[in-house]
Amino acid sequence: MANSPFWPADLDVRRVVVVGQGYVGLPLAMASVAAGDAVVGYDVDETRIQALQSGVSFVEDVPDTEVADALYSGRYTATSNAAACAGFDIAVITVPTPLREGTPDLSYIEEAGRVLGRFARPGCTIVLESTTYPGTTEELLGPIIEEASGLTIGEHVHLGYSPERIDPGNAVWTFRTTPKVVSGVDEESLAQISRFYKSIVDEVVEVPGPKEAELAKLLENTFRHVNIALVNEMAMFANDLGIDIWSAIDAASTKPFGYMRFTPGPGVGGHCLPIDPSYLAWAVARRLGHTFRFVELANDVNSHMPQHVVVRIAALLNEHRRAVNGSRVLVVGLAYKKNSSDLREAPALEVVRHLLAQGAEVVAADPHVREMRGLPADVALVELDAAEVERADAVVVLTDHDRFDLRVVSESSTPVLDTRHCVSGDAVHHL
């Protein structure tokens, strides 16, 4: 196969394609460039690609300078042209896998498989990182690649699964320092995939096969989802009983064994917790005909937390003889997690929608959010300062970014509902 014009002329360099340049794919692409690879970052989102081509990153863990340096090195190309994938040695699929009315939408994986299959050649390696149900790599992706390429998985094309473990904003457990689970459909696939990841992360953990790796990802996030739901429900009951749940959590956390600290919040967000456990529940129901009761209960509790937050805001306003209708509510933090701009499935968006539905005037502060993605047009972005806090009839803290000066909240007489237990003051109430 002729060398693609998108690759450097040096044929000795390892040629890597990363399909999807989002929160998972972009850090992976940058790590691969840093390892000395020539990388094509392929994405169908033209706006995202144009930004990357200009050296602009939308991922906090990947600064603009890192993208600019990668472009300048000549070993990184951001493109929406599928032809750029031709000639790859390693291809990694990091595309979204959303739920559509409770059913996994794997269309992005399927399309990625067809694109890579067109350009697959004997000896190449393809890795799936997107979260999915056990069996996807071998039963869905593999046949698509074989049909598109005319090659045989295992004999001509190495294939495996390696679940992403990106934690945006985590300065301790970064892309490089977080152990990477890897798998392959056969021994040689595992060897090739393991060799690739060992060049870009500190520790690689090999597992028997793709199904175990796929299940490991779902297990990790289902564990978190269920335990967060437990403490969220406990927080609701503790409030009704007049008990300080946060003091109870602090006390329980002094136990050095048999306990892991989880804290309540306004709900769960991001791609992982609201989505991943439902993949497992869907697979269990489809293949075994059983209901995954823990997941269903956790989904029910966590999905209702934004509504519970609004009920608490209404009660707080009522104590001050005000109705939600007509009140100005300042929402502090929109992203689903601290020090991130990620609005995917963010509970703050549901809180805002519920407040608007009840007639509130809503303004929001979030220094990480540059535009109103997913927010109604009549919600204004404002700076968190003393003037905005005083203008509000109520304040609700949903995300405790380090860049916030929360003293203006704690020192104000405006009623505050703090869902993260990060603010104290005479007018502050906690979830």
GIUR-V390939 format. One record per pair of residues at least 12 apart in sequence whose ideal C-beta (glycine too) atoms are under 6 Angstrom apart, sorted by sequence separation. I is the first residue (numbers start at 1). J is the second residue. If there is no record, write none. Layout:
# GIUR-V390939
((I J) (I J))
This chain:
# GIUR-V390939
((29 41) (55 67) (96 108) (182 194) (194 206) (415 427) (416 428) (417 429) (418 430) (419 431) (55 68) (95 108) (128 141) (165 178) (410 423) (281 295) (334 348) (395 409) (409 423) (410 424) (413 427) (52 67) (182 197) (364 379) (410 425) (16 32) (55 71) (95 112) (142 159) (180 197) (362 379) (363 380) (364 381) (365 382) (406 423) (163 181) (277 295) (93 112) (363 382) (365 384) (389 408) (395 414) (21 41) (162 182) (384 404) (389 409) (400 420) (16 37) (109 130) (180 201) (394 415) (395 416) (396 417) (397 418) (398 419) (21 43) (161 183) (182 204) (386 408) (392 414) (400 422) (14 37) (15 38) (16 39) (17 40) (18 41) (19 42) (20 43) (160 183) (385 408) (389 412) (397 420) (137 161) (160 184) (179 203) (180 204) (181 205) (182 206) (183 207) (13 38) (17 42) (53 78) (91 116) (176 201) (177 202) (349 374) (389 414) (52 78) (159 185) (176 202) (179 205) (181 207) (183 209) (329 355) (397 423) (21 48) (183 210) (341 368) (352 379) (113 141) (117 145) (341 369) (49 78) (120 149) (160 189) (235 264) (8 38) (114 144) (118 148) (159 189) (183 213) (334 364) (343 373) (7 38) (49 80) (113 144) (117 148) (120 151) (154 185) (158 189) (231 262) (329 360) (343 374) (30 62) (113 145) (117 149) (154 186) (181 213) (232 264) (334 366) (26 59) (82 115) (86 119) (97 130) (124 157) (125 158) (126 159) (127 160) (128 161) (129 162) (160 193) (231 264) (327 360) (328 361) (329 362) (330 363) (331 364) (332 365) (333 366) (335 368) (6 40) (27 61) (46 80) (85 119) (97 131) (110 144) (114 148) (122 156) (158 192) (228 262) (268 302) (324 358) (325 359) (27 62) (89 124) (90 125) (91 126) (92 127) (93 128) (94 129) (95 130) (97 132) (127 162) (129 164) (181 216) (227 262) (267 302) (334 369) (23 59) (26 62) (30 66) (44 80) (324 360) (367 403) (33 70) (38 75) (39 76) (40 77) (41 78) (92 129) (93 130) (120 157) (267 305) (266 305) (267 306) (266 306) (306 347) (33 75) (309 351) (33 76) (42 85) (266 309) (40 84) (306 350) (310 354) (306 351) (310 355) (138 185) (307 354) (225 273) (161 210) (160 210) (163 213) (348 398) (221 272) (161 213) (221 273) (225 277) (161 214) (163 217) (221 276) (222 277) (218 276) (222 280) (330 388) (218 280) (330 392) (338 400) (339 401) (338 401) (339 402) (328 392) (335 399) (328 393) (329 394) (330 395) (331 396) (332 397) (333 398) (8 74) (127 193) (270 336) (327 393) (333 399) (125 192) (269 336) (17 85) (226 294) (233 301) (25 94) (229 298) (232 301) (24 94) (6 77) (17 88) (274 345) (322 393) (15 87) (138 210) (226 298) (229 301) (15 88) (137 210) (225 298) (229 302) (232 305) (271 344) (15 89) (16 90) (17 91) (18 92) (19 93) (20 94) (270 344) (14 89) (20 95) (269 345) (134 211) (269 346) (317 394) (6 84) (269 347) (316 394) (7 87) (134 214) (267 347) (134 215) (266 347) (313 394) (4 86) (4 87) (313 396) (3 87) (1 87) (131 217) (19 112) (320 415) (316 415) (316 417) (313 417) (312 417) (90 196) (61 168) (1 121) (266 398) (24 164) (24 166) (23 166) (31 175) (131 276) (133 279) (27 175) (133 283) (266 419) (265 419) (35 199) (35 200) (264 431) (32 200) (31 200) (169 339) (169 340) (168 340) (168 342) (104 279) (246 421) (99 275) (104 282) (99 278) (235 431) (60 340))
